Amino acid sequence: MPQLTDKKNRFFLYVLAFILLSTVNNIDIFKKQNSTLQIKNIKVSGLSNENNLKVRNDLSSLLFQNILFINKDKIKEILLENNLIELFEVKKNYPNSVQIDLQKTKFIAITINNNHNFFIGSNGKLINYKNIENNLPFVFGKVNYQELIKFKKIIDDSDFNFENIESIFFFPSNRWDIKTSDGVLIKLPEKNLFEALSIASKIKSNDLLKNNKIIDLRISNNIITSK
């Protein structure tokens, strides 16, 4: 019986040693794999070099995280804080690189906010104004910028060229006026904007009426013009 007990003890020792060695090896493998999959490079494209670098710095908290477990919601939150960005795509390039492709918002107008000029982006956000050459209209009034984007789309679908608009006025009654670059003020109704713009376009192209400087379409089925 003592001989049998010794064999059992040796067997358990062998099993224990095997488990310990396997555990050590597994830990070493895990550490090696984890090190290989740590994010070591973040590439950003789509904006200017200066702004790409700024976005990369904003995302620096991703460095040395495991690429398998990066939080895309956190990346989205950081990117959406940048008003220059309209769209983005996040790509994992294994084993240790992340590619961020950005699409810059388009500047559609200029507005004054707290006595400072800002660009209004096609993403509905304000961007710090820089005195660069542009042909953008000024927007006046407390306007919801998403509503401005919808209004611009109506204009783009009409016969009007948005680039020929000098100023846009928004009123608390949810009504718009536009002033063209040739000095014509068009007073639009609250509804049926596309139809009203079509009428205004025809009036402006009419040889007998084209010299009028005010086209008032606020009253349904009535057209008032004056010089």
matplotlib code that plots the C-alpha trace (Angstrom):
import matplotlib.pyplot as plt

x = [0.0, 2.8, 4.1, 0.7, 0.5, 3.8, 2.7, -0.4, 1.6, 4.0, 1.1, -0.5, 2.9, 3.2, -0.3, 0.3, 3.6, 2.0, -0.8, 1.7, 3.8, 0.8, -0.5, 2.9, 3.1, -0.5, 0.2, 3.3, 1.4, -1.4, 1.1, 2.8, -0.6, -1.8, 1.4, 1.1, -2.5, -1.9, -2.7, 0.5, -0.5, -3.6, -3.9, -6.3, -7.1, -9.7, -9.0, -6.0, -2.7, -3.2, -6.7, -5.8, -3.1, -5.6, -8.0, -5.2, -4.2, -7.9, -7.8, -4.5, -6.2, -6.6, -2.9, -1.8, -5.3, -6.1, -7.4, -10.0, -11.7, -11.7, -14.8, -16.2, -18.9, -16.2, -14.4, -17.7, -18.3, -14.8, -15.2, -18.6, -17.2, -15.2, -17.6, -15.5, -16.4, -19.5, -19.0, -16.3, -15.3, -13.2, -11.2, -9.1, -5.9, -4.6, -2.5, -2.0, -3.2, -6.5, -7.5, -9.9, -11.3, -13.0, -15.3, -15.2, -18.4, -19.3, -19.6, -23.1, -23.5, -22.1, -23.8, -23.1, -23.2, -22.2, -20.7, -18.5, -18.8, -19.1, -19.5, -22.6, -21.7, -23.8, -23.7, -25.8, -22.9, -21.0, -17.3, -14.9, -14.8, -11.6, -11.4, -11.0, -12.3, -15.9, -19.2, -21.5, -24.7, -25.1, -27.9, -29.7, -32.2, -32.5, -32.5, -32.4, -29.4, -31.1, -34.0, -31.6, -30.2, -33.7, -34.4, -31.1, -32.2, -35.5, -33.5, -31.1, -34.1, -35.6, -34.4, -32.4, -28.7, -27.8, -24.5, -26.4, -28.0, -26.4, -28.5, -31.0, -33.4, -35.3, -38.3, -39.9, -43.0, -41.0, -40.8, -37.8, -36.7, -33.8, -31.8, -30.1, -26.6, -28.2, -30.2, -33.6, -35.5, -37.8, -40.4, -41.5, -44.6, -44.5, -45.5, -45.2, -41.6, -40.7, -43.7, -43.0, -39.3, -40.4, -42.7, -40.0, -37.5, -40.0, -40.6, -36.8, -36.4, -39.4, -38.1, -41.0, -40.5, -36.8, -36.0, -38.2, -36.2, -38.9, -41.0, -43.5, -45.1, -46.3, -50.0, -51.4, -52.4, -51.0, -47.9, -46.6, -43.6, -42.0, -38.9]
y = [0.0, 2.6, 2.0, 2.8, 6.0, 7.2, 6.7, 8.7, 11.5, 11.6, 11.6, 14.6, 16.4, 15.8, 17.2, 20.2, 21.0, 20.6, 23.0, 25.6, 25.4, 25.7, 28.7, 30.5, 29.8, 31.0, 34.2, 34.8, 34.2, 36.5, 39.3, 38.9, 39.0, 41.9, 43.8, 43.1, 44.3, 47.6, 50.6, 52.3, 54.4, 56.7, 58.0, 60.8, 62.2, 64.5, 67.9, 70.2, 68.9, 71.2, 70.0, 66.3, 66.7, 68.2, 65.3, 62.8, 64.5, 64.5, 60.7, 60.1, 58.3, 55.3, 54.7, 51.5, 50.2, 46.8, 47.3, 44.5, 46.4, 50.1, 52.0, 53.3, 55.3, 57.2, 57.9, 59.1, 61.4, 62.9, 63.4, 65.0, 67.7, 69.0, 71.2, 70.9, 67.3, 66.2, 62.5, 60.0, 56.4, 54.4, 51.5, 49.0, 48.1, 45.1, 44.5, 47.9, 50.8, 52.8, 54.9, 57.8, 59.1, 62.5, 64.5, 68.2, 70.1, 72.6, 76.3, 77.4, 80.8, 83.3, 84.5, 86.8, 85.3, 87.3, 90.0, 87.5, 86.1, 82.3, 80.0, 77.9, 74.3, 71.9, 69.8, 72.5, 73.7, 76.9, 77.1, 79.9, 82.4, 83.1, 85.9, 83.8, 84.4, 83.2, 83.9, 83.1, 84.9, 86.5, 85.1, 87.4, 86.4, 83.7, 80.8, 77.1, 76.0, 72.7, 74.7, 76.8, 73.7, 72.6, 76.1, 76.0, 72.7, 74.2, 77.1, 74.6, 72.7, 75.9, 78.1, 80.3, 80.0, 80.0, 81.7, 84.7, 85.4, 88.1, 88.0, 85.7, 87.0, 84.8, 86.1, 84.8, 84.0, 81.3, 83.3, 84.0, 86.9, 86.8, 89.6, 88.8, 90.0, 92.4, 94.1, 92.5, 91.8, 88.8, 88.5, 84.9, 83.4, 81.0, 78.0, 76.9, 78.3, 76.4, 77.8, 81.3, 81.1, 79.9, 82.9, 85.3, 83.8, 84.4, 88.0, 88.7, 87.3, 89.4, 92.4, 94.5, 93.6, 92.9, 96.4, 96.0, 95.9, 94.4, 91.3, 90.6, 87.2, 87.0, 87.1, 84.0, 84.6, 88.1, 89.6, 93.0, 94.5, 97.9, 99.8]
z = [0.0, 0.8, -2.8, -4.2, -2.2, -3.4, -7.0, -6.4, -4.8, -7.8, -10.2, -8.5, -8.4, -12.2, -12.8, -10.6, -12.4, -15.8, -14.7, -13.4, -16.5, -18.8, -16.8, -17.1, -20.8, -21.3, -19.4, -21.5, -24.7, -23.6, -22.7, -26.1, -28.0, -25.9, -26.7, -30.4, -30.4, -28.6, -30.7, -31.7, -34.6, -35.3, -38.8, -39.6, -43.0, -44.6, -43.1, -43.3, -41.8, -38.8, -38.1, -38.8, -36.1, -33.7, -34.2, -33.7, -30.4, -29.3, -29.8, -28.1, -25.3, -27.7, -27.8, -26.2, -25.8, -27.2, -30.7, -30.2, -27.5, -28.5, -27.7, -30.9, -29.1, -27.3, -30.6, -32.0, -29.0, -29.5, -33.2, -32.9, -30.7, -33.7, -35.7, -38.8, -39.2, -41.1, -41.6, -40.5, -40.8, -38.3, -39.6, -37.6, -39.4, -37.6, -35.6, -34.1, -36.2, -36.5, -39.5, -39.1, -42.4, -42.1, -44.4, -43.8, -43.5, -46.2, -45.3, -46.5, -44.9, -42.3, -39.2, -36.3, -32.8, -29.7, -31.9, -33.7, -37.2, -37.7, -40.7, -40.7, -41.8, -43.7, -40.5, -38.8, -36.6, -36.2, -37.2, -36.3, -39.1, -41.0, -43.5, -46.5, -50.0, -50.1, -51.7, -48.9, -47.8, -44.4, -42.2, -39.8, -37.1, -34.5, -36.9, -36.2, -38.4, -39.3, -40.7, -42.6, -44.2, -45.2, -46.6, -48.6, -50.2, -51.3, -52.9, -54.6, -56.0, -57.4, -60.3, -57.9, -57.6, -53.9, -54.7, -56.0, -52.6, -50.6, -47.4, -45.7, -43.1, -40.6, -38.7, -35.5, -37.5, -39.2, -42.4, -44.7, -46.8, -49.2, -50.8, -54.1, -55.0, -57.5, -54.7, -55.1, -51.8, -52.0, -49.2, -49.0, -47.4, -44.5, -46.7, -50.3, -50.6, -53.7, -55.6, -54.3, -55.4, -58.9, -59.2, -58.0, -60.5, -63.3, -62.2, -62.1, -65.6, -67.0, -69.0, -67.8, -64.1, -63.8, -62.5, -59.4, -56.2, -53.9, -54.7, -52.0, -52.0, -48.4, -49.2, -51.0, -54.6, -54.5, -56.0, -54.9, -56.6, -56.3, -57.4]

ax = plt.figure().add_subplot(projection="3d")
ax.plot(x, y, z, "-o")
ax.set_aspect("equal")
plt.show()
